Amino acid sequence: MTILATEGLTMRFPRVTALDRLTVTAGPGVTGLVGANGAGKSTLIKILLGLLRPTEGRAEVLGMDSSARSLEIRRLVGYMPEHECLPPDISATEFVIHMARMSGLPGTAARERAADTLRHVGLYEERYRPIGGYSTGMRQRVKLAQALVHDPRVVFLDEPTNGLDPQGRDDMLALIRRVGVEFGISVVVTSHLLGELERICDHVIVIDGGRLLRSSAITEFTQATRTITVEVEDGQDALLVRLAAAGESAVRHGRLLTVEARSEATYDAVRDAVADLELSLVRLEQGRQRIEDVFRDETGAELEEVR
Amino acid sequence: MSGTADAGPVGAVETPQPTGVIHDIGYRRYEGRRLGRGHAFATLAAHSLRGVWGLRRPARAKIMPFLIAGTMLLPAAVSVGVMALFKQRAIAYTDYMVIMQVVPAIFLASQSPYLVAPDLRFRVLPLYLSRPILVADYVFAKLTALAVAMYTLIAVPLTVMFIGELLVDMPGGADVKGYTAAMATGVLHAVFLSAVGLALASFTPRRGLGVAAVSAFYLLTSAVSLVLFGVLSSLSRDDAAVWALLINPFLLVDAVQSWLFDVRSSTVDAYPGGPVPLVLLVAATALAIGGLFLRYRPGGSR
């Protein structure tokens, strides 16, 4: 079963071509849609929802044409937009119930599902307060809840980790993985950070300038982002020298060091180097590189060609 | 009946469940009915109607609409008092809207932006449109909500007055004809004013600007109407002067009422043109609704 399929999909706006003969398919599970800002991710989602009509080509969701059968598609699809989309003066409970009913659920079912869904996304007592007073993390949860409340077959999540702090990101990513695996709802999630999607996706589609750059199972990507980001308060240069002496290749980007992870031993080397130099370690994490950086190394030539 | 209070030998077998523990029963699929566009339309209209009156909203959202509704009701209450004391009618049903016009105009200006501006400003609109509804469903649901709210504002004082009249038992019987004519004309007022108010308010995501735009529309049309009427009257061009009255939206509807129900005009001896005001009213309403659709057309700025 294909979740989505496009064929020669082109979307031209007066000033810019957002999608350029994009042909891509995605199956069940969690699919990541990666691209720099302006690569055409949001445009693709809007076409799939039938909110925009493509200039050329066609798109299908769950085997239904996105232009001709958009109402049927929207009944079975959930959408979490990238931007803020919540009214501030009503409570999360009331808003999610309202959105459930807008999707066609009768009153009682809407109330039950709203309560269930808000609990699943991790909103408890605060759900009775007006949304205007929520933190960014809570807002993102409400946005996710309204996309899931009508039990869709597929959800489109547009940049769900935007604006979240590292802890919030991790929570949101774990939640998305749960939606895909435990809830059995197929997920199409966009991000401009490949490293982030790597953790939760089964399949990744990379688009750039509205064109398909790559579409493959996640396992094929893992090599590309084997880097460690190290943040220390000061003494970056000393650490750089120390790591070089230990045979690791590291690059400095301002306060951050990016270390190529050759094996598990690299983590130990970083740890030891930091400890020996008595530096204050702020952050040590797997590389969260921007997609451009990843592909500059791996498919740099290909990227240049496309441009 | 739970029957666990009497813990006999059978009841003791069960492990007592501590109360207040949330059991995570995992994700449940929804297998029930999924209703169509009609249900979504009714949901959105009801939700918007509650919003206009500030129901299930913070207290400050209720102040404006109920204050205005109270003001609208006041003359009706006074009129009932006058009827009870002096057995005389203070205000005719059919004159009520023209006399009170500033009050519904303020209601329209303050409440119509509430229906459309937040959806634009907080970008809820894309969420609505990602639901199985058409743009037309959204527009008409909002229009229905505002028209119902406006009609409530108009119909409640008229009805209060009518019930008062029945209780007072006026000499010569109750003015049933006047009441029904005013109630029917109220529908025209509600639909026309809502369409205009919503169309004007929908062009800005800022609520304050919307309020200003709708207020400006009323002030401008009523002022222009008055000035033109005065100037033309002083030039002794009375035929043209009565046409100038129709620029005021409330007088336009009043002219329609006067023709449809053969009611004496509340401002001038006679409105001009017979059915022409009705044609103008329908055209103006259609124009406003057309403007709304233009605003929300697919691909338009949202």
Interface residues (C-beta under 8 A of the other chain):
Chain A: L49 L51 L52 R53 L71 E72 R74 R75 V77 Y79 P81 H83 E84 C85 L86 P87 P88 D89 I90 E94 H98 M99 R101 M102 S103 G104 L105 P106 A109 R113 D116 R119 H120 P130 Q146 H150 D151 E182 F183 G184
Chain B: I22 G26 Y27 R28 R29 Y30 G32 R33 R34 L35 G36 R37 H39 A40 T43 L44 H47 R56 R57 P58 A61 P118 D119 F122 R123 V124 P126 L127 Y128 L129 S130 R131 P132 I133 L134 P298 G299
